[in-house]
Every structure is written in structure tokens, then in C-alpha cells.
Amino acid sequence: MKIPNRIQPLVDDGLVDEVISRLMSGKEADVYVVRCGEDIRCAKVYKEAAKRSFKQAVVYQEGRKVRNSRSQRAMEKGSRYGRRQHEEVWQNTEVDALFKLAAAGVRVPTPYVCLDGVLLMELITDGEGNVAPRLNDVALSPEQARADHDKVIGYVVRMLCAGLIHGDLSEFNVLVDDQGPVIIDLPQVVDAAANNQARAMLVRDVENMRNYYGMYAPDLLATRYAQEMWALYEEGELTPETRLSGQFTESTAAIDLDGVLQEIESAEEEVMARRARARAEQEDQY
């Protein structure tokens, strides 16, 4: 097929030899099947910010930092340079997440290079070499649904232990090959420790998976894996090898409001005391 303009630089650099077909068009990118020498891979072409339909992107970007302080200030101000930096961060986020999650034992496509807003990565295929289907296109037996759900929950645990939450996990962002589920589409990945919406996004991700697999294995619908793993994560007790039960009961212990208020008052008094000491030291200097 005709080479898309955005992929042409990869052809010029010898990274891509042929564009075979267009695989899909999503809310944040278009994906093409390409040939790189003897290998068949896929090229994910990120859409520009004005053309993306991904909602509430700012919520997902909360907590993301860049190493360059000048770039960080520009991004916060929203200057033209800052907007370009936002785009680079958005695109590089998926590349970084893919490498990090692969190292953590999560099944994701192998990334190769990201150039000018085009991510070249592994094409997930079935046993016959065809493009692997999405989970929503696969019919499952109850046994297979339970087994694959267990694998996905294990991947979510490993992601959380690596400090990341997918943020948009559903049956549309999971491929299924001969070895089971593969997690895809990670440009909106969330920093679990720095994003105030992290817990809510984790719950939504896990419940999306629970509800889908639960259509084939209804017993899964009663599970509460997200709440269980988040509680362990907050306590620092979650590990990649943690075996979850799927059961979780919210704490009913009464909150000691008087104790909380006393702690707040003590903290305020300490702040005021520090300020008073600082003023006294300044006066002594003069």
C-alpha cells in the first residue's frame, strides 16, 4: 500500500521496508502492519493532540515528570514548546512502560524504536501467523475464562508492583494469542504513587476485566481483586508473587476523629513554632 507520510522517515532510515496494510484506527493512534527485513511488525502512528479523542488526558498525565526542568516549566505554562514536550512525553510514556512492564514479567508487545511519533513494535500473532484477535472477538469456555482472568490479574499485580496502572484496560486493549492474553495500548498509563485517581483507575481496569470474563464464568463477578490488591499495595505488602483470594471486606473500624483533629492541631502548632523561630533568628541577624 501507499506509504503514509508519518511512516516515510522510518522508510528513509531503513527501519521499515514496506507498509503491508492498515491494521486499525484508534482514539489516539493508527496502527499499520509493516515489513522490516524478514520480520513483520506493526507501526503505531500517534495522532496529534488536536486529533486525539482520548478524553480527560490531563487526568492521566497527573504526576508525570520530565527530567529537564526547562521542559517541565514550559509544559506547566502551556507554551508552544511546552505543548511539543507534552506530545513527546505522551508518546515516550508508552515506550517506557512497555520496556518496564516486559522486564516485570507482564506480557506486552516488544518495542523496538519510537521515531517522530511512530512506535515500531512487535506484531502479536496467532499460531498461524495471523494478527492475534482482541479479547472481545474471542469466545471462551468457563475454564478458559477463569484461567485467562487469573493471568490478567497477575499482570495487573505486576504492573502495580512496578508503579504503573494501565488506566484504560478493557477487552478492547487485550490481545489473545496461543499463550493467552497480551496487554496493549499504554500511552495513558498512570503513575500509581503520584496520581490522585490511581485507585479509581485500578478498580475500573480490574472490574472491566472481571465483568468481561464474568460473562463466561459468572462466579468471577463476585470477586474484588482490585480492592484487595490496592489495600496490600498501600501497606507495602504487595509483591509480584502475591496470590490474591479475590475476597475483600472494607474496614468497619470507627475513625478516631478527636485523635485526627489533635494530630492536625499539633502539626499546625509545630508549623507556627518553626515560623516563630525563623522570625526570631532573622531579627537576631539584624
MIDO-669094 format. One line per 3 residues: number of its first residue (from 1); for each residue z, x negated, y negated of C-alpha. Coordinates in Angstrom, 1 decimal, always signed. Last residue first. Layout:
BEGIN
NUM) Z X Y; ...;
END
This chain:
BEGIN
286) +62.1 -19.8 -42.4; +62.4 -20.8 -38.8; +65.7 -18.9 -38.5;
283) +63.9 -15.7 -39.6; +61.3 -16.2 -36.8; +64.0 -16.7 -34.2;
280) +65.8 -13.5 -35.4; +62.5 -11.5 -35.1; +61.9 -12.7 -31.6;
277) +65.5 -11.9 -30.6; +65.1 -8.4 -32.0; +61.8 -7.9 -30.1;
274) +63.4 -9.0 -26.9; +66.2 -6.6 -27.4; +63.8 -3.7 -28.1;
271) +61.9 -4.5 -24.9; +65.1 -4.6 -22.9; +66.3 -1.3 -24.3;
268) +63.0 +0.2 -23.4; +63.3 -1.1 -19.8; +66.8 +0.3 -19.5;
265) +65.7 +3.7 -20.9; +62.9 +3.8 -18.3; +65.2 +2.8 -15.5;
262) +67.7 +5.4 -16.6; +65.0 +8.1 -16.7; +63.9 +7.2 -13.1;
259) +67.5 +7.4 -11.9; +68.0 +10.8 -13.5; +64.8 +12.0 -11.9;
256) +65.9 +11.0 -8.4; +62.8 +12.4 -6.6; +63.7 +14.6 -3.6;
253) +62.3 +13.4 -0.3; +59.6 +15.6 +1.0; +57.2 +12.8 +1.9;
250) +53.8 +14.0 +2.9; +53.2 +14.1 +6.6; +50.4 +12.1 +8.2;
247) +48.6 +12.2 +11.5; +45.3 +10.5 +12.2; +47.1 +8.1 +14.5;
244) +45.8 +4.8 +13.0; +45.4 +1.6 +14.8; +45.8 -1.3 +12.4;
241) +43.6 -4.3 +13.3; +42.0 -4.7 +9.9; +45.5 -4.7 +8.4;
238) +47.5 -2.0 +6.4; +51.2 -2.8 +5.9; +51.1 -3.7 +2.2;
235) +53.2 -0.5 +1.4; +50.3 +0.8 -0.8; +47.8 +0.1 +2.1;
232) +50.0 +1.9 +4.6; +50.2 +5.0 +2.5; +46.4 +4.8 +1.9;
229) +45.8 +4.5 +5.6; +47.7 +7.6 +6.4; +46.4 +9.7 +3.6;
226) +42.8 +8.8 +4.5; +43.3 +9.4 +8.2; +44.5 +13.0 +7.9;
223) +43.2 +14.6 +11.1; +43.0 +18.4 +11.7; +39.2 +18.5 +11.4;
220) +38.8 +15.9 +14.2; +39.6 +18.6 +16.8; +36.3 +20.3 +15.8;
217) +34.2 +17.6 +17.6; +30.5 +18.3 +16.7; +31.1 +19.9 +13.3;
214) +34.1 +17.6 +13.0; +31.8 +14.6 +12.7; +30.6 +16.0 +9.4;
211) +34.0 +17.2 +8.1; +35.8 +13.9 +9.1; +33.1 +11.8 +7.5;
208) +33.3 +13.7 +4.2; +37.1 +13.7 +4.6; +37.1 +9.9 +4.7;
205) +35.0 +9.4 +1.6; +36.9 +12.1 -0.3; +40.3 +10.6 +0.5;
202) +39.1 +7.2 -0.5; +37.7 +8.5 -3.7; +41.0 +10.2 -4.6;
199) +42.9 +7.0 -3.7; +40.7 +4.8 -5.9; +40.7 +7.1 -9.0;
196) +42.8 +4.7 -11.0; +40.5 +1.8 -10.2; +42.1 -1.7 -10.2;
193) +43.5 -2.1 -6.7; +40.9 -0.3 -4.7; +38.0 -1.8 -6.6;
190) +35.3 +0.8 -6.1; +31.8 +0.5 -4.6; +29.1 +2.3 -6.7;
187) +26.3 -0.1 -5.8; +27.2 +0.3 -2.0; +24.4 +2.2 -0.3;
184) +24.7 +1.6 +3.5; +27.3 +1.8 +6.3; +25.9 +1.3 +9.8;
181) +26.9 +3.7 +12.6; +26.4 +3.1 +16.3; +25.0 +0.3 +18.5;
178) +21.6 +1.8 +19.2; +21.1 +2.5 +15.5; +22.7 +5.2 +13.2;
175) +22.5 +4.9 +9.4; +25.3 +6.1 +7.1; +24.9 +7.0 +3.5;
172) +23.6 +10.5 +3.9; +26.4 +11.5 +6.3; +28.8 +10.7 +3.5;
169) +30.4 +7.8 +1.7; +30.1 +7.8 -2.1; +33.1 +5.8 -3.3;
166) +32.7 +3.0 -0.7; +36.3 +1.7 -1.3; +37.0 -2.0 -1.6;
163) +40.0 -4.4 -1.5; +39.0 -6.2 +1.7; +41.8 -4.3 +3.5;
160) +40.2 -1.1 +2.2; +36.8 -2.1 +3.6; +38.4 -3.0 +7.0;
157) +40.1 +0.4 +7.0; +36.9 +2.2 +6.1; +35.1 +0.3 +9.0;
154) +37.8 +1.4 +11.5; +37.4 +5.0 +10.3; +33.6 +4.6 +10.8;
151) +34.2 +3.3 +14.4; +36.5 +6.2 +15.2; +34.0 +8.7 +13.9;
148) +31.4 +7.1 +16.1; +33.5 +7.5 +19.2; +34.6 +11.1 +18.3;
145) +31.1 +12.2 +17.5; +29.8 +10.5 +20.8; +32.3 +12.5 +22.8;
142) +31.6 +15.8 +21.1; +27.8 +15.2 +21.6; +25.8 +14.2 +18.6;
139) +22.6 +15.3 +16.9; +21.3 +12.8 +14.4; +19.5 +13.6 +11.1;
136) +22.7 +13.7 +9.0; +23.6 +10.3 +10.3; +20.5 +8.7 +8.8;
133) +17.8 +7.6 +11.1; +17.1 +4.0 +12.0; +13.6 +2.8 +11.0;
130) +11.5 +2.3 +14.1; +11.8 -0.9 +16.1; +12.0 +0.8 +19.5;
127) +15.7 +0.3 +19.9; +16.4 +1.7 +16.4; +16.0 -0.1 +13.1;
124) +18.1 -1.3 +10.2; +16.0 -3.1 +7.7; +17.8 -6.2 +6.5;
121) +17.9 -6.9 +2.8; +15.9 -7.7 -0.4; +17.6 -6.3 -3.5;
118) +15.3 -5.8 -6.5; +16.8 -5.7 -10.0; +15.1 -8.9 -11.2;
115) +15.9 -10.8 -8.0; +18.5 -10.0 -5.4; +18.3 -12.1 -2.2;
112) +19.0 -11.9 +1.5; +21.5 -9.0 +2.2; +22.4 -8.2 +5.8;
109) +22.7 -4.4 +6.3; +26.3 -3.2 +6.8; +28.5 -3.1 +9.9;
106) +32.0 -3.9 +8.6; +33.6 -7.1 +10.1; +35.2 -8.5 +7.0;
103) +32.5 -11.1 +6.6; +29.9 -8.2 +6.5; +32.1 -6.5 +4.0;
100) +32.2 -9.4 +1.6; +28.4 -10.1 +1.8; +27.5 -6.5 +1.4;
97) +30.0 -6.1 -1.5; +28.6 -9.0 -3.4; +25.1 -7.7 -3.1;
94) +26.2 -4.2 -4.0; +28.0 -5.3 -7.1; +25.1 -7.5 -8.2;
91) +23.1 -4.5 -9.2; +25.8 -2.7 -11.2; +26.9 -6.1 -12.7;
88) +23.3 -6.9 -13.7; +22.9 -3.5 -15.3; +26.2 -3.7 -17.2;
85) +25.1 -7.1 -18.5; +21.9 -5.6 -19.9; +24.1 -2.9 -21.6;
82) +26.2 -5.7 -23.1; +23.2 -7.5 -24.5; +22.1 -4.3 -26.2;
79) +25.7 -3.8 -27.4; +28.1 -1.4 -25.6; +31.3 -2.9 -27.2;
76) +33.0 -3.2 -23.8; +30.0 -4.7 -22.2; +29.6 -7.2 -25.0;
73) +33.3 -8.2 -24.7; +32.9 -8.7 -20.9; +29.7 -10.7 -21.4;
70) +31.5 -13.0 -23.9; +34.4 -13.4 -21.4; +32.1 -14.6 -18.6;
67) +33.7 -14.0 -15.3; +32.8 -10.3 -15.2; +35.3 -7.5 -14.5;
64) +35.2 -4.2 -12.6; +38.3 -2.2 -13.0; +36.6 +1.1 -13.9;
61) +32.9 +0.9 -12.8; +33.2 +3.9 -10.5; +34.4 +6.2 -13.3;
58) +31.8 +4.9 -15.7; +29.1 +5.9 -13.2; +30.1 +9.6 -13.7;
55) +27.0 +11.0 -12.0; +24.2 +9.0 -10.3; +21.0 +10.4 -11.7;
52) +19.5 +7.0 -12.6; +16.5 +7.0 -14.9; +18.3 +5.9 -18.1;
49) +20.3 +3.3 -16.2; +17.1 +1.6 -14.8; +16.4 +2.3 -11.2;
46) +17.2 -0.3 -8.6; +14.4 -1.4 -6.3; +15.7 -1.8 -2.7;
43) +13.4 -3.9 -0.7; +13.5 -3.5 +3.1; +12.8 -6.0 +5.8;
40) +10.2 -6.6 +8.5; +10.2 -10.3 +9.6; +7.2 -12.4 +10.5;
37) +6.6 -13.7 +7.0; +8.5 -11.2 +4.8; +7.0 -7.8 +5.4;
34) +8.2 -4.9 +3.3; +9.6 -1.4 +3.8; +10.4 +0.1 +0.4;
31) +13.5 +1.7 -1.1; +13.7 +3.4 -4.5; +17.0 +3.2 -6.3;
28) +20.0 +5.0 -8.0; +19.5 +8.7 -7.2; +17.4 +8.0 -4.1;
25) +13.7 +7.5 -3.3; +12.9 +6.7 +0.3; +11.0 +4.5 +2.7;
22) +7.9 +3.6 +0.7; +5.5 +1.8 +2.9; +4.2 -1.6 +4.0;
19) +4.6 -3.8 +1.0; +3.3 -7.2 +2.0; +4.1 -10.9 +1.7;
16) +7.5 -10.8 +0.1; +9.6 -13.8 -0.8; +6.6 -15.9 -1.8;
13) +7.6 -16.2 -5.5; +4.6 -14.1 -6.6; +5.4 -11.5 -4.0;
10) +9.0 -11.3 -5.2; +7.8 -11.0 -8.8; +5.4 -8.1 -7.7;
7) +8.3 -6.0 -6.4; +9.0 -4.3 -9.8; +5.3 -3.6 -10.4;
4) +5.0 -1.7 -7.1; +2.5 -3.4 -4.7; -0.3 -1.0 -3.6;
1) +0.0 +0.0 +0.0;
END
